[in-house]
Amino acid sequence: MQLKDKVAIVTGAANGIGRSISQLFAEEGVRVALVDLDQSALDAEVHRLQNERTPVVGIVADVSDETDVRNAVALTLKEFGKIDILVNCAGICKMIPLLQIEVADWDRTMAVNLRGVFLFSREVFRHMQAQRSGKIINIASAAGKIGGIAAGAHYSASKAGVMCLTKSLALEAAPYKINVNAVCPGPTKTEMTDAWGEEENETFAAKIPFKEYGKPEDVAQAVLFLASDRARYITGEILDVNGGLIMD
């Protein structure tokens, strides 16, 4: 439990990959601020972790809203006194062909998936810069490397932006011994992929060398590694977790 008593913010923490990351952090002794827009799911997750005597706090926030982000960071500092780890996991994904993407769909996807990463990273970076340490881990997507994988062009573009932002921030943060990396999942079994339907899921799974979707826990384990001292000298890395779907 080398992360015991560290403090982490995890966005999109109430469902899917974010929930698995929060759970794994809690098992490792990390004090976690769970951030999500889904009040009921967030309350349920906070209650579940608190029953295991894990120090957690739930914060309802829209990651694309600058005021919400500042408040979430301030509440985390008030509750735990520091921030050691930030995981930007909140995201939205719609299966929409290009000609059906409305400007409002494009703007909302960019706001959540990319601006949210920027806002939280910028706000937390202020604190990490002062303490001269920290880990920022962004959740990207294989779609950001090769285009839509059961996702619209707006989702793919937003995740490509996340990867470039990760590298840019890594360069700026390195002098302060702050590691900035991204985890890039392929298709992962979550509530989102369940909604695609059995036929779509079988089609996509057949394209993966492992012949199956990843699990949220697979991504969480990669995040745990990057948050640990074992990844002390790794920054600006885009770590694929995709069963061989992309090898680069």
C-alpha positions as CSV (number, residue, x, y, z in Angstrom):
1,M,0.0,0.0,0.0
2,Q,2.6,2.5,-1.1
3,L,-0.1,5.1,-1.8
4,K,-1.6,5.0,1.7
5,D,-2.7,8.4,2.9
6,K,-2.2,10.0,-0.5
7,V,-5.1,12.2,-1.7
8,A,-6.7,11.7,-5.1
9,I,-9.4,13.4,-7.1
10,V,-11.2,11.2,-9.6
11,T,-13.7,12.7,-12.0
12,G,-16.4,10.5,-13.5
13,A,-16.1,8.5,-10.3
14,A,-19.6,7.2,-10.0
15,N,-19.7,4.8,-12.9
16,G,-17.6,2.6,-15.2
17,I,-13.9,3.1,-15.3
18,G,-13.9,6.0,-12.8
19,R,-15.7,3.8,-10.3
20,S,-13.1,1.1,-10.6
21,I,-10.3,3.5,-10.2
22,S,-11.8,5.0,-7.1
23,Q,-12.4,1.5,-5.7
24,L,-8.8,0.4,-6.3
25,F,-7.4,3.6,-4.8
26,A,-9.5,3.1,-1.7
27,E,-8.2,-0.4,-1.4
28,E,-4.7,1.0,-1.5
29,G,-5.4,3.4,1.3
30,V,-5.8,6.5,-0.8
31,R,-8.2,9.2,0.4
32,V,-10.5,9.9,-2.5
33,A,-12.6,12.9,-3.7
34,L,-15.2,11.4,-6.0
35,V,-16.4,13.9,-8.6
36,D,-19.4,13.3,-10.8
37,L,-22.5,15.0,-12.1
38,D,-24.8,12.0,-11.4
39,Q,-25.9,12.8,-7.8
40,S,-27.7,9.5,-7.1
41,A,-24.9,7.3,-8.5
42,L,-22.3,9.4,-6.6
43,D,-24.2,9.1,-3.3
44,A,-24.4,5.4,-3.7
45,E,-20.7,5.0,-4.4
46,V,-19.7,7.3,-1.5
47,H,-22.0,5.3,0.8
48,R,-20.5,2.0,-0.4
49,L,-16.9,3.1,0.2
50,Q,-17.7,4.7,3.5
51,N,-19.1,1.4,4.7
52,E,-15.6,0.0,4.1
53,R,-14.3,2.8,6.3
54,T,-12.5,4.5,3.4
55,P,-12.0,8.2,3.8
56,V,-13.9,9.6,0.8
57,V,-15.9,12.7,-0.1
58,G,-18.4,13.0,-2.9
59,I,-18.6,16.2,-4.9
60,V,-21.3,17.0,-7.5
61,A,-19.7,19.0,-10.3
62,D,-19.8,19.6,-14.0
63,V,-16.2,19.2,-15.1
64,S,-16.8,21.7,-18.0
65,D,-17.8,24.5,-15.6
66,E,-14.9,26.6,-14.3
67,T,-16.7,27.5,-11.0
68,D,-17.6,23.9,-10.3
69,V,-14.1,22.8,-10.9
70,R,-12.6,25.4,-8.6
71,N,-15.1,24.5,-5.9
72,A,-14.4,20.8,-6.2
73,V,-10.6,21.4,-5.8
74,A,-11.2,23.8,-2.9
75,L,-13.5,21.2,-1.1
76,T,-10.9,18.5,-1.6
77,L,-8.2,20.7,0.0
78,K,-10.6,21.6,2.8
79,E,-11.4,18.0,3.5
80,F,-8.0,16.4,3.1
81,G,-5.4,19.3,3.1
82,K,-3.6,18.3,-0.1
83,I,-3.9,16.7,-3.5
84,D,-1.4,14.2,-4.7
85,I,-3.2,12.6,-7.6
86,L,-5.7,13.8,-10.2
87,V,-7.4,11.3,-12.5
88,N,-9.4,13.0,-15.3
89,C,-11.9,10.2,-16.2
90,A,-15.2,12.0,-16.8
91,G,-16.4,11.7,-20.4
92,I,-19.3,11.3,-22.7
93,C,-19.6,9.3,-25.9
94,K,-22.4,9.1,-28.4
95,M,-22.5,6.9,-31.5
96,I,-23.5,9.5,-34.1
97,P,-22.5,9.5,-37.8
98,L,-20.8,12.7,-38.9
99,L,-23.7,14.2,-40.8
100,Q,-25.9,13.8,-37.7
101,I,-23.6,15.6,-35.3
102,E,-25.2,18.9,-34.3
103,V,-23.0,21.8,-33.2
104,A,-24.5,21.4,-29.7
105,D,-23.4,17.8,-29.6
106,W,-19.9,18.7,-30.8
107,D,-19.6,21.6,-28.2
108,R,-20.8,19.5,-25.3
109,T,-18.5,16.6,-26.1
110,M,-15.5,18.9,-26.3
111,A,-16.6,20.7,-23.1
112,V,-16.8,17.5,-21.0
113,N,-14.0,15.4,-22.6
114,L,-11.4,18.0,-23.3
115,R,-12.2,21.3,-21.5
116,G,-12.9,19.4,-18.3
117,V,-9.4,17.8,-18.4
118,F,-7.9,21.2,-19.0
119,L,-9.8,22.9,-16.2
120,F,-9.1,20.3,-13.5
121,S,-5.5,19.9,-14.6
122,R,-4.9,23.7,-14.5
123,E,-6.6,24.1,-11.1
124,V,-4.8,21.1,-9.5
125,F,-1.5,22.0,-11.2
126,R,-1.4,25.3,-9.1
127,H,-1.4,23.2,-5.9
128,M,1.0,20.5,-7.2
129,Q,3.4,23.2,-8.5
130,A,3.6,24.7,-5.0
131,Q,4.3,21.3,-3.3
132,R,6.6,20.3,-6.2
133,S,5.1,16.8,-6.6
134,G,2.0,15.2,-8.0
135,K,0.5,12.8,-10.6
136,I,-2.0,13.7,-13.2
137,I,-3.5,10.8,-15.2
138,N,-5.9,11.4,-18.1
139,I,-8.2,8.8,-19.6
140,A,-8.0,9.0,-23.3
141,S,-9.2,6.4,-25.8
142,A,-8.1,4.2,-28.7
143,A,-10.6,6.2,-30.8
144,G,-8.3,9.2,-30.3
145,K,-5.6,7.4,-32.2
146,I,-7.4,5.7,-35.1
147,G,-10.7,7.5,-35.3
148,G,-14.2,6.3,-34.2
149,I,-14.5,3.0,-32.5
150,A,-18.2,2.8,-32.0
151,A,-18.0,6.5,-31.4
152,G,-18.6,9.7,-33.3
153,A,-15.9,12.0,-34.8
154,H,-16.5,14.5,-32.0
155,Y,-15.6,11.9,-29.4
156,S,-12.5,10.8,-31.3
157,A,-11.3,14.3,-31.8
158,S,-11.8,15.2,-28.1
159,K,-9.7,12.2,-27.0
160,A,-7.0,13.0,-29.5
161,G,-7.0,16.4,-27.9
162,V,-6.6,14.8,-24.4
163,M,-3.5,13.0,-25.6
164,C,-1.9,16.2,-27.0
165,L,-2.8,18.1,-23.8
166,T,-1.2,15.4,-21.7
167,K,2.1,15.8,-23.5
168,S,2.0,19.6,-23.4
169,L,1.2,19.6,-19.7
170,A,3.9,17.0,-19.0
171,L,6.5,19.2,-20.5
172,E,5.4,22.2,-18.4
173,A,5.1,20.1,-15.2
174,A,8.3,18.1,-15.4
175,P,10.5,20.8,-13.7
176,Y,8.3,20.5,-10.6
177,K,8.5,16.7,-10.5
178,I,4.9,16.3,-11.5
179,N,4.2,13.3,-13.8
180,V,1.5,13.7,-16.4
181,N,0.4,10.7,-18.3
182,A,-2.6,9.2,-20.1
183,V,-4.2,5.7,-20.2
184,C,-5.7,4.9,-23.5
185,P,-8.3,2.1,-23.3
186,G,-9.7,0.2,-26.1
187,P,-13.4,-1.0,-25.9
188,T,-14.1,-1.7,-22.2
189,K,-17.1,-3.4,-20.7
190,T,-19.0,-0.6,-19.0
191,E,-22.6,0.7,-18.9
192,M,-21.7,2.7,-22.0
193,T,-20.7,-0.4,-24.1
194,D,-23.6,-2.4,-22.7
195,A,-25.9,0.2,-24.3
196,W,-24.4,-0.6,-27.8
197,G,-26.2,-3.9,-27.9
198,E,-25.0,-7.5,-28.2
199,E,-24.5,-7.5,-32.0
200,E,-22.3,-4.4,-32.0
201,N,-20.3,-5.6,-29.0
202,E,-19.6,-9.0,-30.7
203,T,-18.5,-7.3,-33.9
204,F,-16.0,-5.1,-32.1
205,A,-14.7,-7.8,-29.7
206,A,-13.9,-10.0,-32.8
207,K,-11.5,-7.3,-34.0
208,I,-9.4,-7.4,-30.7
209,P,-6.6,-9.9,-30.7
210,F,-7.6,-10.9,-27.2
211,K,-11.2,-11.5,-28.6
212,E,-12.8,-9.8,-25.6
213,Y,-13.4,-6.4,-24.2
214,G,-11.2,-5.1,-21.4
215,K,-12.6,-4.7,-17.9
216,P,-12.7,-1.4,-16.0
217,E,-10.3,-3.0,-13.5
218,D,-7.7,-3.4,-16.3
219,V,-7.6,0.4,-16.8
220,A,-7.7,1.0,-13.1
221,Q,-4.5,-1.1,-12.6
222,A,-2.7,0.9,-15.2
223,V,-3.8,4.1,-13.5
224,L,-2.6,2.7,-10.1
225,F,0.8,2.0,-11.6
226,L,1.2,5.5,-13.1
227,A,0.1,7.0,-9.7
228,S,2.7,5.1,-7.9
229,D,6.4,5.7,-7.3
230,R,7.1,2.8,-9.7
231,A,6.3,5.2,-12.5
232,R,8.6,8.0,-11.0
233,Y,10.5,8.5,-14.3
234,I,7.6,8.2,-16.7
235,T,5.9,11.3,-18.0
236,G,4.2,12.3,-21.2
237,E,3.4,8.6,-21.9
238,I,0.2,7.4,-23.6
239,L,-0.3,3.9,-22.1
240,D,-2.4,1.6,-24.3
241,V,-4.8,-0.9,-22.5
242,N,-6.6,-2.5,-25.4
243,G,-5.9,-6.3,-25.7
244,G,-3.7,-5.7,-28.8
245,L,-6.2,-3.6,-30.7
246,I,-3.5,-1.0,-31.4
247,M,0.2,-1.8,-31.1
248,D,2.3,1.3,-31.5
